[in-house]
């Protein structure tokens, strides 16, 4: 009888050993395919592995990596969660903790995000760029929690349907009196053009293409106008006169017509991407974004000033108070000439791109201030226009495949961070001839 039990126990042990070897063999075949980036075949072997052994943590982790590469978020989350549930102390699973941390950030579940990210940091070198990225993300979580606990009282409203006439429209700018709106609209063929609309008795006119001198079969957009609406700087890509991929051009309104655009030249444009201009109200200072080699990050904000002879000086980088090792784009200089609004991925915010403002004092821009929630959210916010009197804000909101223009009344808690300005509109005529 004892011999039978011993034989049976040996049989079970040998069977388990064979099973383990078979399971291990499946996993090793999966790894061979995984290393060759044959993810389809690797997935088959990893699935066979967990069929044989439902506690094989690394097989779940590899399935998570494959799901992530194919952008299957649901499967990625499930497999990564299972892998760390089975072996939470495995330092090879750093990517699982990192991914789950990002996922929780997107859902605004910041406490859980911090737990995952701090776990990822444990097995990451403090000297690495990845470690610094985790630090930034944790700082964003902590900032988001504090900011969302004291939200701005704003009610964004979609601008009239007559203005939102395309699938995508963005980068709105106004003349100082707020009577004329210019913005970029994109058609179904991905061609960008500049449109304008005038408001009369509170009613916006049907938007019209700005001019055949400006709009072409190439992309034109992201414009800026002087206070009187007579000088415009805009972006155009792939024109024959271009120095780089996208260049800045200027045009003047003479009577009711816009002049043939002129390239702003090598003091401003580079062989790289130059775009998103913002012109001061007096037309003497120009801010824009560029990815030229002089950038601190990939994309930085630059500025050029016009001299007494009407020539633009060489563009200079605004420096590390504004620019970071990450992207800064979409500058907007307010009508007061001192407050710069811009979008940044580098300064502490709630999501990817957040909107910030910085006031210029004694010739130097000060530490940027986040515009707060819900102007900024976990999604990207790229650009904003603030009326001269500081009462209203205009921006674009992306939902699904559409981008529409929105506006909101600026609350006091935000308006007190910068100075409004006022304008006088009229005509100067000769005393004798009138």
ABEGO torsion letter per residue (X at the ends): XAAAAAAAAAAAAAAAAAAAAAAAAAAAAAAAAAAAGBAAAAAAAAAAAAAABAABAAAAAAAAAAAAAAGBAAAAAAAAAAAAAABAABAAAAAAAAAAAAAAAAAGBAAAAAAAAAAAAAABBAABAAAAAAAAAAAAAAAAAAAAABBBBBBBBBBBAAABABABBBGBBBBAAGABBBBBBBBAAGBBBBBBBBBBGGBBBBBBBABAAABBABBBEGBBBBAAGABBBBBBBGBAABABABBBBBBBBBEABBBBBBBAEAAABBABBBBGBBBBAAGABBBBBBABAABABABBBBBBBBBAAGBBBBBBBAEAAABBABBBBGBBBBAAGABBBBBBAABBBABBBBBBBBBBBGGBBBBBBBAEOAABBABBBABBBBBAAGABBBBBBBBEABBBBBBBBBBAAAAAABBBBBBBBBBBBBAAAX
